[in-house]
Amino acid sequence: MSEQPHTLHAVRAEPDRIATGRIVLVGVASLVLFFLASVASTMTLRARRAELNPDGPPALPGEAGKAKIGIVEQQLFENVRTGTRWREEELRYLSTYGWVDRKAGVIHVPVELGIERVLRGERP
């Protein structure tokens, strides 16, 4: 075996440089792409909303005569017709005379009188 002399080659290291231009270019391109995608999605959503709801957004609950949102009471407690006050109003209505439809000549009579007339066989 013949030995060949080992020759050393000069090893050079690559200079430490950061490719700043490429990094900035990728960052700017990403921002532009994000901006364009945001604009495109916003326009698509607005067009779809206008297509699905051409009259605009619906009224908020409680604005269109609704007194409740879910099960939450939206009236002042003193204006709510529940409980004792409501029962008193209903009992007063059942014990008085009044018009139901004046043009048609329909009246309401006290419930006791109505029961007596029905038992006697009188019909309106």
Order of alpha helices (4+ residues) and beta strands (2+ residues): alpha-beta-beta-alpha-beta-beta-alpha
